Every structure is written in structure tokens, then in C-alpha cells.
Amino acid sequence: MDVIKTLYTALVRPHLEYANVVWHPRYKKEIEQLERVQRRAIKLVCSLRHVQYESRLRQMELPSLVYRRYRGDMMEVFKYLRGIYSVRSTELLPRAPVSVLRGHDYKLTKRHCRTHARLSFFSFCVVSSWNSLPSDVVSAPSLNTFKGRLDKYWGHHCYSLDPSVFVRTQQVNSQQVTMA
């Protein structure tokens, strides 16, 4: 089991995660196609062949690709907002005005988009997930602290294949606002 896990994480997974920030699969079909590669690789472990996919992930301690994609996106947002990159983050990820802040001080403004292609851009698809994070996670002093806090906050979704769990809080709040 350890050999398969090591080979997969070293040789296969980097190809599946290449350029996640540039291209984020939006449709369920695209997400399933990527996840199918990991599913097939994990089936190579004979003792886990007849176990359900999420149970195999748990036993091998491998997070789903959906989780890793969203985790990577949140780490990139953290880097942009903390000035680790030399790009002006206000153009790529505009901060919300202080008067609209509820939750944490690092809220981002969700821009309006007119095309479906824009929906999968990094600067659009990360805003809801980032804004739904609690303030103790986003106010971490360093990237490693942020990763630890994010893993602790999202840890119970580590093996989830449903991307909506990473923006659930934001969606619930927007539904409550529209219903009120």
C-alpha cells in the first residue's frame, strides 16, 4: 500500500494538479474525470479493491482532488493578499469595502461576470470560498499556520467529492438574505 501511495503522490498527482490556479474544473463531469484517475490508481492496492472510494481514501490517508484543489486555491489567495507575490492583489482580488464586512477583515468583492468562461477564472471562483472562511483562519500570521488552520477547519471534508461543501457557509448566508 505504501509503495502505491508513494508512486501515485510523486508521479501521477502532480500532473492532475498542474495549473490548478489557471484552470479550475467547473462541471461535475470534469471533476469526475480527474477524480477517476485517482480512483483507478488507488484500486491498485489489492486489499482495498472492493472498498468504496471514500473509504479507500481514508485508509490510505489521501485527500480527494477536490479538497486539494480548493486548499491550493485558498493558499494562493492568502499569498496574494499577504504580498508574497509581486502582483498588486487589489487588481486581481479586490477587497470588499470596510462598510460591508461581516466575519473577517479580508473579505473579497465578487465581481459580476457576463460570460460562462469567466466563471472558472481564479479571481472569480475563489471569492465565495475565501469569504466563507472564519477570521481565525484567514488572519494567520504565516502560510504554514494558515495551512494548519485551514486543514483543521476543513478537515472533516478532506475526503469529500462535493465541491459545494467548501462554500456552504456563504451559500447558506446568501439564501437567508434572499429569503428575508
Sequence and secondary structure as in RCSB ss.txt:
>XXXX:A:sequence
MDVIKTLYTALVRPHLEYANVVWHPRYKKEIEQLERVQRRAIKLVCSLRHVQYESRLRQMELPSLVYRRYRGDMM
EVFKYLRGIYSVRSTELLPRAPVSVLRGHDYKLTKRHCRTHARLSFFSFCVVSSWNSLPSDVVSAPSLNTFKGRL
DKYWGHHCYSLDPSVFVRTQQVNSQQVTMA
>XXXX:A:secstr
 HHHHHHIIIIIHHHHSTTTTT    SHHHHHHHHHHHHHHHTTSGGGTTS HHHHHHHHT   HHHHHHHHHHH
HHHHHHTT SSS HHHHS B  GGG  S TT B      STGGGGSHHHHTHHHHHTS HHHHT SSHHHHHHHH
HHHHGGGTT   GGGGSHHHHHHHHHHHH 
